[in-house]
Amino acid sequence: MGAPRGVAAEGGEPSPAARRAFTLGGAAVVALVLLVLLASVPNTVAAGGGPLRLVGELAPQGWAFFTGSPREPALLVYQQVDGEWRRVSSSSGGEPRRLFGLDRTTRTERHEIQSLAWESRDAAWTPCDRASVAACLPDESAPVASVPAGGSEPRFCGPVALVRQEPVPWDRARTTEEMPPSLKILHVGCPASPQGG
């Protein structure tokens, strides 16, 4: 009596049916990976349609959904606390205290910061050539723009400094210096708190 179909015989060699199934399965996986890769790379030759267009319609986000551009300037928010400017915005959602990105509060915070930047788009950025962001922030300064708070439960309210910091270029990546920032002093309108009754 022989071994069941697809099971190795006593010599340890897989049966021809098992080899065939493994080969077909491997070819299907390779074809699927190649199709996804072709759909994600811009290509003017295959711009017509067909399977590549179908893959693009089924998975439209691509990697941009998961990552931001490393060349984008960072927008940070500083507020005066006890007469001293302190950074009150987070730097990243990938910190342990943010559960490595599972806590989405940094995402809503970034949305609020982008809203402040959009609302103050007509106000000019003031460049600074000092060594640190803290040295650039004035002791007291009149706001250059008044903007509404972003969101229904804003984190930033009152006088704030919106700081734009360009990333360090690759040729200076091993240094500890920061790029010179530019900033705007804003007055963010606080929503009225509901009256208790």
C-alpha positions as CSV (number, residue, x, y, z in Angstrom):
1,M,0.0,0.0,0.0
2,G,1.5,3.4,-1.1
3,A,1.6,6.7,0.7
4,P,-1.5,8.9,0.4
5,R,-1.5,11.4,-2.5
6,G,0.7,14.4,-1.9
7,V,2.5,12.9,1.0
8,A,6.2,12.0,0.9
9,A,7.0,8.4,0.3
10,E,9.3,6.5,2.7
11,G,12.4,7.9,1.0
12,G,11.5,11.5,2.1
13,E,10.9,12.8,-1.5
14,P,7.7,14.7,-2.0
15,S,5.3,13.2,-4.4
16,P,4.9,14.7,-7.9
17,A,1.5,16.1,-6.9
18,A,3.0,17.8,-3.9
19,R,5.8,19.3,-6.0
20,R,3.2,20.5,-8.6
21,A,1.0,22.1,-5.9
22,F,4.0,23.9,-4.3
23,T,5.3,25.2,-7.7
24,L,1.8,26.5,-8.6
25,G,1.3,28.1,-5.2
26,G,4.8,29.8,-5.4
27,A,4.1,31.0,-8.9
28,A,0.8,32.5,-7.8
29,V,2.5,34.4,-4.9
30,V,5.3,35.7,-7.2
31,A,2.7,36.8,-9.8
32,L,0.6,38.6,-7.1
33,V,3.7,40.4,-5.7
34,L,4.8,41.5,-9.2
35,L,1.4,42.8,-10.0
36,V,1.2,44.9,-6.8
37,L,4.7,46.2,-7.4
38,L,3.9,47.1,-11.0
39,A,0.7,48.9,-10.0
40,S,2.5,51.0,-7.3
41,V,5.3,52.2,-9.6
42,P,4.5,55.0,-12.0
43,N,4.7,53.7,-15.6
44,T,3.8,55.5,-18.7
45,V,4.1,52.4,-20.9
46,A,1.3,50.5,-19.0
47,A,-0.8,53.5,-18.4
48,G,-3.8,52.1,-20.2
49,G,-5.8,50.0,-17.8
50,G,-6.3,46.3,-17.3
51,P,-5.1,44.4,-14.2
52,L,-2.7,47.3,-13.1
53,R,-5.6,49.7,-13.0
54,L,-7.7,47.2,-11.1
55,V,-5.0,46.8,-8.4
56,G,-4.8,50.6,-8.2
57,E,-8.5,50.9,-7.7
58,L,-8.6,48.1,-5.0
59,A,-5.6,49.6,-3.0
60,P,-5.5,53.3,-3.9
61,Q,-3.5,54.6,-1.0
62,G,-0.1,53.1,-1.6
63,W,2.7,53.9,0.9
64,A,1.8,57.6,1.2
65,F,-1.1,56.5,3.4
66,F,1.4,55.2,6.0
67,T,4.3,57.7,5.7
68,G,4.9,61.4,5.5
69,S,7.5,63.1,3.4
70,P,10.8,63.5,5.3
71,R,11.4,66.7,3.4
72,E,8.3,68.4,4.8
73,P,9.1,71.1,7.4
74,A,8.0,70.3,11.0
75,L,5.3,72.6,12.4
76,L,5.6,73.0,16.2
77,V,3.5,74.9,18.7
78,Y,5.0,76.8,21.7
79,Q,3.1,78.5,24.5
80,Q,4.2,80.7,27.3
81,V,4.0,78.8,30.6
82,D,5.0,80.7,33.7
83,G,6.6,83.4,31.6
84,E,8.7,80.9,29.6
85,W,8.1,79.5,26.1
86,R,7.6,75.8,26.1
87,R,6.9,73.3,23.3
88,V,3.4,72.0,23.8
89,S,3.0,69.9,20.6
90,S,4.2,66.3,20.2
91,S,7.0,65.4,17.9
92,S,6.0,62.0,16.9
93,G,3.3,59.4,17.4
94,G,5.8,56.6,17.5
95,E,6.8,57.1,21.1
96,P,6.1,54.5,23.8
97,R,3.8,57.0,25.7
98,R,1.7,57.2,22.5
99,L,1.6,53.4,22.3
100,F,3.8,53.5,19.2
101,G,1.2,55.1,17.0
102,L,-1.9,53.3,18.3
103,D,-2.9,56.4,20.3
104,R,-4.2,58.7,17.6
105,T,-4.1,61.9,19.6
106,T,-1.0,63.1,17.8
107,R,-2.8,62.7,14.5
108,T,-5.6,65.0,15.7
109,E,-3.0,67.3,17.1
110,R,-1.2,67.5,13.7
111,H,-4.6,68.3,12.1
112,E,-5.1,71.1,14.5
113,I,-1.6,72.5,13.8
114,Q,-2.3,72.3,10.1
115,S,-5.5,74.2,10.7
116,L,-3.6,77.0,12.5
117,A,-1.1,77.2,9.7
118,W,-3.9,77.4,7.1
119,E,-5.9,80.0,9.1
120,S,-2.8,82.2,9.4
121,R,-1.6,81.7,5.8
122,D,-1.7,85.5,5.1
123,A,0.6,86.3,8.1
124,A,4.3,86.3,7.2
125,W,6.7,83.9,8.7
126,T,9.5,85.7,10.6
127,P,12.9,84.0,10.0
128,C,15.4,83.6,12.8
129,D,19.1,82.8,12.6
130,R,19.7,82.0,16.3
131,A,21.0,78.7,17.6
132,S,17.7,77.4,19.0
133,V,14.0,77.9,18.7
134,A,13.8,79.1,22.3
135,A,16.3,81.9,21.6
136,C,14.1,83.1,18.7
137,L,10.9,83.4,20.6
138,P,10.3,86.9,22.0
139,D,9.7,87.7,25.7
140,E,6.5,89.6,24.8
141,S,5.2,90.1,21.3
142,A,1.9,91.2,19.8
143,P,0.3,88.5,17.7
144,V,0.6,88.8,14.0
145,A,-2.7,87.2,13.4
146,S,-5.8,86.1,15.3
147,V,-7.1,82.7,14.3
148,P,-10.0,80.5,15.4
149,A,-9.2,77.3,17.3
150,G,-9.0,74.2,15.2
151,G,-11.4,71.5,16.2
152,S,-14.2,71.2,18.8
153,E,-11.8,70.5,21.7
154,P,-8.7,72.5,20.9
155,R,-5.4,71.8,22.6
156,F,-3.9,75.2,21.7
157,C,-5.6,78.3,22.9
158,G,-4.6,82.0,23.6
159,P,-1.1,83.3,22.6
160,V,0.9,80.7,20.8
161,A,4.0,80.6,18.6
162,L,3.7,78.5,15.4
163,V,7.2,77.4,14.5
164,R,8.2,76.0,11.1
165,Q,11.5,74.1,11.1
166,E,13.0,72.6,8.0
167,P,14.6,69.2,8.2
168,V,18.4,68.9,8.4
169,P,19.9,68.2,4.9
170,W,21.6,64.9,4.4
171,D,25.0,66.4,4.1
172,R,24.7,67.7,7.7
173,A,22.8,64.8,9.1
174,R,25.6,63.8,11.5
175,T,25.7,67.2,13.2
176,T,23.6,68.0,16.3
177,E,22.6,71.4,14.9
178,E,19.1,72.3,14.0
179,M,18.0,74.3,10.9
180,P,17.1,77.9,11.6
181,P,13.4,78.2,12.3
182,S,10.8,80.7,11.2
183,L,7.8,81.6,13.3
184,K,4.5,83.4,13.7
185,I,3.0,84.6,17.0
186,L,-0.7,83.9,16.9
187,H,-3.7,84.5,19.1
188,V,-5.8,81.4,19.0
189,G,-9.4,82.1,19.9
190,C,-10.6,79.9,22.7
191,P,-14.2,78.5,22.4
192,A,-16.5,79.7,25.1
193,S,-17.0,77.2,27.8
194,P,-20.6,76.0,28.3
195,Q,-22.4,77.6,31.2
196,G,-23.4,75.2,33.9
197,G,-26.9,75.3,35.0
